């Protein structure tokens, strides 16, 4: 089973952002995803995978 990658949605207009870490590969719209920015309603959200960075941070923390 492939573990879903956490990702971040960021609004390019007002700077709102939220990290989503789906528990399964099934996404529930309105719960695990938002179609538009809850602050300004912008629908052009930047979708960014954060798995690599978060994984790297966890790795660094484990060493100290
Ligand atoms: Zn916004």
PDB file of the backbone (N, CA, C, O) and the ligand in Angstrom, with CONECT records:
HET     ZN  A 101       1
ATOM      1  N   UNK A   1       0.848  -1.203   0.000  1.00  0.00           N
ATOM      2  CA  UNK A   1       0.000   0.000   0.000  1.00  0.00           C
ATOM      3  C   UNK A   1       0.879   1.246   0.000  1.00  0.00           C
ATOM      4  O   UNK A   1       1.837   1.351   0.766  1.00  0.00           O
ATOM      5  N   UNK A   2       0.542   2.158  -0.850  1.00  0.00           N
ATOM      6  CA  UNK A   2       1.303   3.410  -0.946  1.00  0.00           C
ATOM      7  C   UNK A   2       0.753   4.426   0.049  1.00  0.00           C
ATOM      8  O   UNK A   2      -0.447   4.700   0.073  1.00  0.00           O
ATOM      9  N   UNK A   3       1.635   4.976   0.862  1.00  0.00           N
ATOM     10  CA  UNK A   3       1.207   5.974   1.832  1.00  0.00           C
ATOM     11  C   UNK A   3       1.032   7.317   1.142  1.00  0.00           C
ATOM     12  O   UNK A   3       1.924   7.768   0.423  1.00  0.00           O
ATOM     13  N   UNK A   4      -0.115   7.961   1.355  1.00  0.00           N
ATOM     14  CA  UNK A   4      -0.340   9.251   0.713  1.00  0.00           C
ATOM     15  C   UNK A   4       0.630  10.303   1.242  1.00  0.00           C
ATOM     16  O   UNK A   4       0.939  10.340   2.433  1.00  0.00           O
ATOM     17  N   UNK A   5       1.095  11.142   0.350  1.00  0.00           N
ATOM     18  CA  UNK A   5       2.020  12.198   0.732  1.00  0.00           C
ATOM     19  C   UNK A   5       1.261  13.380   1.320  1.00  0.00           C
ATOM     20  O   UNK A   5       0.248  13.806   0.764  1.00  0.00           O
ATOM     21  N   UNK A   6       1.741  13.910   2.434  1.00  0.00           N
ATOM     22  CA  UNK A   6       1.152  15.143   2.925  1.00  0.00           C
ATOM     23  C   UNK A   6       1.420  16.280   1.951  1.00  0.00           C
ATOM     24  O   UNK A   6       2.435  16.284   1.254  1.00  0.00           O
ATOM     25  N   UNK A   7       0.524  17.227   1.905  1.00  0.00           N
ATOM     26  CA  UNK A   7       0.719  18.344   0.983  1.00  0.00           C
ATOM     27  C   UNK A   7       0.175  19.622   1.594  1.00  0.00           C
ATOM     28  O   UNK A   7      -0.598  19.599   2.552  1.00  0.00           O
ATOM     29  N   UNK A   8       0.588  20.711   1.030  1.00  0.00           N
ATOM     30  CA  UNK A   8       0.166  22.012   1.533  1.00  0.00           C
ATOM     31  C   UNK A   8      -0.585  22.755   0.449  1.00  0.00           C
ATOM     32  O   UNK A   8      -0.176  22.774  -0.712  1.00  0.00           O
ATOM     33  N   UNK A   9      -1.692  23.367   0.847  1.00  0.00           N
ATOM     34  CA  UNK A   9      -2.399  24.253  -0.061  1.00  0.00           C
ATOM     35  C   UNK A   9      -2.132  25.677   0.393  1.00  0.00           C
ATOM     36  O   UNK A   9      -2.258  26.001   1.573  1.00  0.00           O
ATOM     37  N   UNK A  10      -1.762  26.523  -0.560  1.00  0.00           N
ATOM     38  CA  UNK A  10      -1.457  27.897  -0.199  1.00  0.00           C
ATOM     39  C   UNK A  10      -2.181  28.848  -1.133  1.00  0.00           C
ATOM     40  O   UNK A  10      -2.179  28.677  -2.352  1.00  0.00           O
ATOM     41  N   UNK A  11      -2.796  29.848  -0.538  1.00  0.00           N
ATOM     42  CA  UNK A  11      -3.481  30.861  -1.330  1.00  0.00           C
ATOM     43  C   UNK A  11      -2.455  31.888  -1.799  1.00  0.00           C
ATOM     44  O   UNK A  11      -1.711  32.460  -1.002  1.00  0.00           O
ATOM     45  N   UNK A  12      -2.436  32.103  -3.100  1.00  0.00           N
ATOM     46  CA  UNK A  12      -1.461  33.049  -3.651  1.00  0.00           C
ATOM     47  C   UNK A  12      -1.903  34.490  -3.470  1.00  0.00           C
ATOM     48  O   UNK A  12      -1.125  35.413  -3.712  1.00  0.00           O
ATOM     49  N   UNK A  13      -3.145  34.692  -3.046  1.00  0.00           N
ATOM     50  CA  UNK A  13      -3.648  36.064  -2.905  1.00  0.00           C
ATOM     51  C   UNK A  13      -3.501  36.616  -1.493  1.00  0.00           C
ATOM     52  O   UNK A  13      -3.027  37.738  -1.314  1.00  0.00           O
ATOM     53  N   UNK A  14      -3.907  35.831  -0.479  1.00  0.00           N
ATOM     54  CA  UNK A  14      -3.868  36.370   0.880  1.00  0.00           C
ATOM     55  C   UNK A  14      -2.834  35.683   1.770  1.00  0.00           C
ATOM     56  O   UNK A  14      -2.586  36.116   2.895  1.00  0.00           O
ATOM     57  N   UNK A  15      -2.234  34.612   1.256  1.00  0.00           N
ATOM     58  CA  UNK A  15      -1.180  33.957   2.023  1.00  0.00           C
ATOM     59  C   UNK A  15      -1.665  32.863   2.942  1.00  0.00           C
ATOM     60  O   UNK A  15      -0.868  32.261   3.662  1.00  0.00           O
ATOM     61  N   UNK A  16      -2.984  32.589   2.930  1.00  0.00           N
ATOM     62  CA  UNK A  16      -3.509  31.493   3.744  1.00  0.00           C
ATOM     63  C   UNK A  16      -2.886  30.172   3.298  1.00  0.00           C
ATOM     64  O   UNK A  16      -2.702  29.937   2.104  1.00  0.00           O
ATOM     65  N   UNK A  17      -2.569  29.324   4.251  1.00  0.00           N
ATOM     66  CA  UNK A  17      -2.042  28.017   3.877  1.00  0.00           C
ATOM     67  C   UNK A  17      -2.457  26.973   4.892  1.00  0.00           C
ATOM     68  O   UNK A  17      -2.681  27.279   6.063  1.00  0.00           O
ATOM     69  N   UNK A  18      -2.555  25.749   4.433  1.00  0.00           N
ATOM     70  CA  UNK A  18      -2.897  24.656   5.332  1.00  0.00           C
ATOM     71  C   UNK A  18      -2.240  23.383   4.851  1.00  0.00           C
ATOM     72  O   UNK A  18      -2.204  23.097   3.655  1.00  0.00           O
ATOM     73  N   UNK A  19      -1.724  22.630   5.790  1.00  0.00           N
ATOM     74  CA  UNK A  19      -1.104  21.357   5.444  1.00  0.00           C
ATOM     75  C   UNK A  19      -2.108  20.236   5.644  1.00  0.00           C
ATOM     76  O   UNK A  19      -2.757  20.140   6.686  1.00  0.00           O
ATOM     77  N   UNK A  20      -2.223  19.403   4.644  1.00  0.00           N
ATOM     78  CA  UNK A  20      -3.116  18.261   4.710  1.00  0.00           C
ATOM     79  C   UNK A  20      -2.298  16.992   4.756  1.00  0.00           C
ATOM     80  O   UNK A  20      -1.373  16.809   3.963  1.00  0.00           O
ATOM     81  N   UNK A  21      -2.638  16.115   5.684  1.00  0.00           N
ATOM     82  CA  UNK A  21      -1.964  14.826   5.764  1.00  0.00           C
ATOM     83  C   UNK A  21      -3.028  13.740   5.729  1.00  0.00           C
ATOM     84  O   UNK A  21      -3.486  13.276   6.774  1.00  0.00           O
ATOM     85  N   UNK A  22      -3.417  13.341   4.535  1.00  0.00           N
ATOM     86  CA  UNK A  22      -4.498  12.359   4.404  1.00  0.00           C
ATOM     87  C   UNK A  22      -4.161  11.048   5.089  1.00  0.00           C
ATOM     88  O   UNK A  22      -3.040  10.551   4.984  1.00  0.00           O
ATOM     89  N   UNK A  23      -5.134  10.494   5.788  1.00  0.00           N
ATOM     90  CA  UNK A  23      -4.910   9.231   6.495  1.00  0.00           C
ATOM     91  C   UNK A  23      -4.992   8.049   5.537  1.00  0.00           C
ATOM     92  O   UNK A  23      -4.451   6.979   5.812  1.00  0.00           O
ATOM     93  N   UNK A  24      -5.661   8.246   4.429  1.00  0.00           N
ATOM     94  CA  UNK A  24      -5.737   7.196   3.417  1.00  0.00           C
ATOM     95  C   UNK A  24      -5.646   7.865   2.050  1.00  0.00           C
ATOM     96  O   UNK A  24      -5.576   9.089   1.943  1.00  0.00           O
ATOM     97  N   UNK A  25      -5.648   7.031   1.001  1.00  0.00           N
ATOM     98  CA  UNK A  25      -5.544   7.627  -0.320  1.00  0.00           C
ATOM     99  C   UNK A  25      -6.900   8.085  -0.848  1.00  0.00           C
ATOM    100  O   UNK A  25      -7.013   8.534  -1.989  1.00  0.00           O
ATOM    101  N   UNK A  26      -7.917   7.969  -0.015  1.00  0.00           N
ATOM    102  CA  UNK A  26      -9.232   8.462  -0.403  1.00  0.00           C
ATOM    103  C   UNK A  26      -9.446   9.841   0.224  1.00  0.00           C
ATOM    104  O   UNK A  26      -9.454   9.981   1.447  1.00  0.00           O
ATOM    105  N   UNK A  27      -9.613  10.825  -0.604  1.00  0.00           N
ATOM    106  CA  UNK A  27      -9.807  12.179  -0.099  1.00  0.00           C
ATOM    107  C   UNK A  27     -11.297  12.497   0.006  1.00  0.00           C
ATOM    108  O   UNK A  27     -12.093  12.116  -0.852  1.00  0.00           O
ATOM    109  N   UNK A  28     -11.648  13.195   1.065  1.00  0.00           N
ATOM    110  CA  UNK A  28     -13.033  13.599   1.252  1.00  0.00           C
ATOM    111  C   UNK A  28     -13.136  15.103   1.029  1.00  0.00           C
ATOM    112  O   UNK A  28     -12.698  15.888   1.870  1.00  0.00           O
ATOM    113  N   UNK A  29     -13.708  15.505  -0.093  1.00  0.00           N
ATOM    114  CA  UNK A  29     -13.803  16.938  -0.389  1.00  0.00           C
ATOM    115  C   UNK A  29     -14.509  17.689   0.738  1.00  0.00           C
ATOM    116  O   UNK A  29     -15.545  17.245   1.235  1.00  0.00           O
ATOM    117  N   UNK A  30     -13.951  18.816   1.134  1.00  0.00           N
ATOM    118  CA  UNK A  30     -14.525  19.605   2.211  1.00  0.00           C
ATOM    119  C   UNK A  30     -13.972  19.190   3.567  1.00  0.00           C
ATOM    120  O   UNK A  30     -14.180  19.874   4.570  1.00  0.00           O
ATOM    121  N   UNK A  31     -13.268  18.065   3.589  1.00  0.00           N
ATOM    122  CA  UNK A  31     -12.720  17.563   4.839  1.00  0.00           C
ATOM    123  C   UNK A  31     -11.198  17.491   4.727  1.00  0.00           C
ATOM    124  O   UNK A  31     -10.470  18.067   5.536  1.00  0.00           O
ATOM    125  N   UNK A  32     -10.744  16.780   3.721  1.00  0.00           N
ATOM    126  CA  UNK A  32      -9.312  16.667   3.484  1.00  0.00           C
ATOM    127  C   UNK A  32      -8.835  17.660   2.431  1.00  0.00           C
ATOM    128  O   UNK A  32      -7.635  17.821   2.210  1.00  0.00           O
ATOM    129  N   UNK A  33      -9.776  18.311   1.796  1.00  0.00           N
ATOM    130  CA  UNK A  33      -9.438  19.227   0.704  1.00  0.00           C
ATOM    131  C   UNK A  33     -10.338  20.443   0.778  1.00  0.00           C
ATOM    132  O   UNK A  33     -11.470  20.359   1.253  1.00  0.00           O
ATOM    133  N   UNK A  34      -9.848  21.546   0.321  1.00  0.00           N
ATOM    134  CA  UNK A  34     -10.710  22.704   0.139  1.00  0.00           C
ATOM    135  C   UNK A  34     -10.593  23.143  -1.314  1.00  0.00           C
ATOM    136  O   UNK A  34      -9.505  23.130  -1.891  1.00  0.00           O
ATOM    137  N   UNK A  35     -11.709  23.528  -1.894  1.00  0.00           N
ATOM    138  CA  UNK A  35     -11.722  23.909  -3.305  1.00  0.00           C
ATOM    139  C   UNK A  35     -11.287  25.358  -3.471  1.00  0.00           C
ATOM    140  O   UNK A  35     -10.780  25.752  -4.521  1.00  0.00           O
ATOM    141  N   UNK A  36     -11.493  26.140  -2.424  1.00  0.00           N
ATOM    142  CA  UNK A  36     -11.121  27.543  -2.517  1.00  0.00           C
ATOM    143  C   UNK A  36     -10.670  28.048  -1.150  1.00  0.00           C
ATOM    144  O   UNK A  36     -10.947  27.423  -0.126  1.00  0.00           O
ATOM    145  N   UNK A  37      -9.983  29.165  -1.143  1.00  0.00           N
ATOM    146  CA  UNK A  37      -9.473  29.744   0.090  1.00  0.00           C
ATOM    147  C   UNK A  37     -10.620  30.151   1.015  1.00  0.00           C
ATOM    148  O   UNK A  37     -11.508  30.896   0.602  1.00  0.00           O
ATOM    149  N   UNK A  38     -10.612  29.670   2.264  1.00  0.00           N
ATOM    150  CA  UNK A  38     -11.682  30.014   3.204  1.00  0.00           C
ATOM    151  C   UNK A  38     -11.649  31.481   3.622  1.00  0.00           C
ATOM    152  O   UNK A  38     -12.626  32.002   4.161  1.00  0.00           O
ATOM    153  N   UNK A  39     -10.542  32.132   3.374  1.00  0.00           N
ATOM    154  CA  UNK A  39     -10.403  33.531   3.775  1.00  0.00           C
ATOM    155  C   UNK A  39     -10.891  34.497   2.704  1.00  0.00           C
ATOM    156  O   UNK A  39     -11.683  35.398   2.982  1.00  0.00           O
ATOM    157  N   UNK A  40     -10.413  34.301   1.476  1.00  0.00           N
ATOM    158  CA  UNK A  40     -10.740  35.269   0.433  1.00  0.00           C
ATOM    159  C   UNK A  40     -11.481  34.658  -0.752  1.00  0.00           C
ATOM    160  O   UNK A  40     -11.886  35.379  -1.664  1.00  0.00           O
ATOM    161  N   UNK A  41     -11.666  33.327  -0.750  1.00  0.00           N
ATOM    162  CA  UNK A  41     -12.444  32.702  -1.810  1.00  0.00           C
ATOM    163  C   UNK A  41     -11.675  32.450  -3.093  1.00  0.00           C
ATOM    164  O   UNK A  41     -12.247  31.995  -4.083  1.00  0.00           O
ATOM    165  N   UNK A  42     -10.394  32.738  -3.082  1.00  0.00           N
ATOM    166  CA  UNK A  42      -9.562  32.492  -4.250  1.00  0.00           C
ATOM    167  C   UNK A  42      -9.521  30.997  -4.573  1.00  0.00           C
ATOM    168  O   UNK A  42      -9.275  30.175  -3.690  1.00  0.00           O
ATOM    169  N   UNK A  43      -9.757  30.651  -5.818  1.00  0.00           N
ATOM    170  CA  UNK A  43      -9.758  29.228  -6.186  1.00  0.00           C
ATOM    171  C   UNK A  43      -8.431  28.785  -6.769  1.00  0.00           C
ATOM    172  O   UNK A  43      -8.244  27.603  -7.058  1.00  0.00           O
ATOM    173  N   UNK A  44      -7.523  29.704  -6.942  1.00  0.00           N
ATOM    174  CA  UNK A  44      -6.221  29.354  -7.504  1.00  0.00           C
ATOM    175  C   UNK A  44      -5.240  29.058  -6.372  1.00  0.00           C
ATOM    176  O   UNK A  44      -4.343  29.845  -6.071  1.00  0.00           O
ATOM    177  N   UNK A  45      -5.444  27.897  -5.760  1.00  0.00           N
ATOM    178  CA  UNK A  45      -4.581  27.539  -4.639  1.00  0.00           C
ATOM    179  C   UNK A  45      -3.346  26.797  -5.128  1.00  0.00           C
ATOM    180  O   UNK A  45      -3.406  25.955  -6.025  1.00  0.00           O
ATOM    181  N   UNK A  46      -2.239  27.137  -4.513  1.00  0.00           N
ATOM    182  CA  UNK A  46      -0.989  26.479  -4.851  1.00  0.00           C
ATOM    183  C   UNK A  46      -0.926  25.144  -4.123  1.00  0.00           C
ATOM    184  O   UNK A  46      -1.096  25.076  -2.905  1.00  0.00           O
ATOM    185  N   UNK A  47      -0.680  24.089  -4.880  1.00  0.00           N
ATOM    186  CA  UNK A  47      -0.636  22.741  -4.320  1.00  0.00           C
ATOM    187  C   UNK A  47       0.820  22.299  -4.245  1.00  0.00           C
ATOM    188  O   UNK A  47       1.516  22.229  -5.258  1.00  0.00           O
ATOM    189  N   UNK A  48       1.263  22.005  -3.044  1.00  0.00           N
ATOM    190  CA  UNK A  48       2.677  21.721  -2.858  1.00  0.00           C
ATOM    191  C   UNK A  48       2.856  20.488  -1.988  1.00  0.00           C
ATOM    192  O   UNK A  48       2.289  20.414  -0.898  1.00  0.00           O
ATOM    193  N   UNK A  49       3.623  19.536  -2.448  1.00  0.00           N
ATOM    194  CA  UNK A  49       3.916  18.353  -1.645  1.00  0.00           C
ATOM    195  C   UNK A  49       4.942  18.727  -0.579  1.00  0.00           C
ATOM    196  O   UNK A  49       5.937  19.385  -0.879  1.00  0.00           O
ATOM    197  N   UNK A  50       4.705  18.312   0.658  1.00  0.00           N
ATOM    198  CA  UNK A  50       5.623  18.667   1.730  1.00  0.00           C
ATOM    199  C   UNK A  50       6.302  17.438   2.322  1.00  0.00           C
ATOM    200  O   UNK A  50       7.062  17.542   3.285  1.00  0.00           O
ATOM    201  N   UNK A  51       6.024  16.284   1.744  1.00  0.00           N
ATOM    202  CA  UNK A  51       6.555  15.039   2.281  1.00  0.00           C
ATOM    203  C   UNK A  51       8.068  15.029   2.416  1.00  0.00           C
ATOM    204  O   UNK A  51       8.603  14.639   3.454  1.00  0.00           O
ATOM    205  N   UNK A  52       8.759  15.462   1.362  1.00  0.00           N
ATOM    206  CA  UNK A  52      10.217  15.419   1.358  1.00  0.00           C
ATOM    207  C   UNK A  52      10.797  16.301   2.459  1.00  0.00           C
ATOM    208  O   UNK A  52      11.713  15.886   3.170  1.00  0.00           O
ATOM    209  N   UNK A  53      10.273  17.502   2.601  1.00  0.00           N
ATOM    210  CA  UNK A  53      10.792  18.440   3.608  1.00  0.00           C
ATOM    211  C   UNK A  53      10.489  17.950   5.015  1.00  0.00           C
ATOM    212  O   UNK A  53      11.365  17.927   5.880  1.00  0.00           O
ATOM    213  N   UNK A  54       9.237  17.558   5.234  1.00  0.00           N
ATOM    214  CA  UNK A  54       8.852  17.075   6.554  1.00  0.00           C
ATOM    215  C   UNK A  54       9.642  15.827   6.923  1.00  0.00           C
ATOM    216  O   UNK A  54      10.059  15.662   8.069  1.00  0.00           O
ATOM    217  N   UNK A  55       9.842  14.959   5.954  1.00  0.00           N
ATOM    218  CA  UNK A  55      10.604  13.741   6.191  1.00  0.00           C
ATOM    219  C   UNK A  55      12.038  14.057   6.566  1.00  0.00           C
ATOM    220  O   UNK A  55      12.617  13.422   7.447  1.00  0.00           O
ATOM    221  N   UNK A  56      12.606  15.044   5.888  1.00  0.00           N
ATOM    222  CA  UNK A  56      13.979  15.450   6.151  1.00  0.00           C
ATOM    223  C   UNK A  56      14.096  16.053   7.551  1.00  0.00           C
ATOM    224  O   UNK A  56      15.050  15.763   8.274  1.00  0.00           O
ATOM    225  N   UNK A  57      13.132  16.887   7.933  1.00  0.00           N
ATOM    226  CA  UNK A  57      13.140  17.495   9.260  1.00  0.00           C
ATOM    227  C   UNK A  57      13.059  16.424  10.338  1.00  0.00           C
ATOM    228  O   UNK A  57      13.764  16.491  11.345  1.00  0.00           O
ATOM    229  N   UNK A  58      12.202  15.445  10.124  1.00  0.00           N
ATOM    230  CA  UNK A  58      12.041  14.367  11.098  1.00  0.00           C
ATOM    231  C   UNK A  58      13.360  13.589  11.232  1.00  0.00           C
ATOM    232  O   UNK A  58      13.742  13.159  12.320  1.00  0.00           O
ATOM    233  N   UNK A  59      14.027  13.429  10.109  1.00  0.00           N
ATOM    234  CA  UNK A  59      15.294  12.716  10.103  1.00  0.00           C
ATOM    235  C   UNK A  59      16.351  13.485  10.890  1.00  0.00           C
ATOM    236  O   UNK A  59      17.112  12.906  11.665  1.00  0.00           O
ATOM    237  N   UNK A  60      16.382  14.796  10.678  1.00  0.00           N
ATOM    238  CA  UNK A  60      17.365  15.642  11.384  1.00  0.00           C
ATOM    239  C   UNK A  60      17.083  15.621  12.888  1.00  0.00           C
ATOM    240  O   UNK A  60      18.004  15.488  13.693  1.00  0.00           O
ATOM    241  N   UNK A  61      15.806  15.754  13.262  1.00  0.00           N
ATOM    242  CA  UNK A  61      15.446  15.759  14.681  1.00  0.00           C
ATOM    243  C   UNK A  61      15.859  14.463  15.362  1.00  0.00           C
ATOM    244  O   UNK A  61      16.272  14.465  16.521  1.00  0.00           O
ATOM    245  N   UNK A  62      15.745  13.364  14.640  1.00  0.00           N
ATOM    246  CA  UNK A  62      16.076  12.079  15.220  1.00  0.00           C
ATOM    247  C   UNK A  62      17.552  11.933  15.552  1.00  0.00           C
ATOM    248  O   UNK A  62      17.934  11.074  16.346  1.00  0.00           O
ATOM    249  N   UNK A  63      18.388  12.783  14.937  1.00  0.00           N
ATOM    250  CA  UNK A  63      19.819  12.663  15.142  1.00  0.00           C
ATOM    251  C   UNK A  63      20.333  13.462  16.339  1.00  0.00           C
ATOM    252  O   UNK A  63      21.460  13.258  16.790  1.00  0.00           O
ATOM    253  N   UNK A  64      19.508  14.363  16.847  1.00  0.00           N
ATOM    254  CA  UNK A  64      19.960  15.210  17.968  1.00  0.00           C
ATOM    255  C   UNK A  64      19.224  14.897  19.266  1.00  0.00           C
ATOM    256  O   UNK A  64      19.491  15.522  20.293  1.00  0.00           O
TER     257      UNK A  64
HETATM  258 ZN    ZN A 101      -6.917  33.659   0.187  1.00  0.00          ZN
END
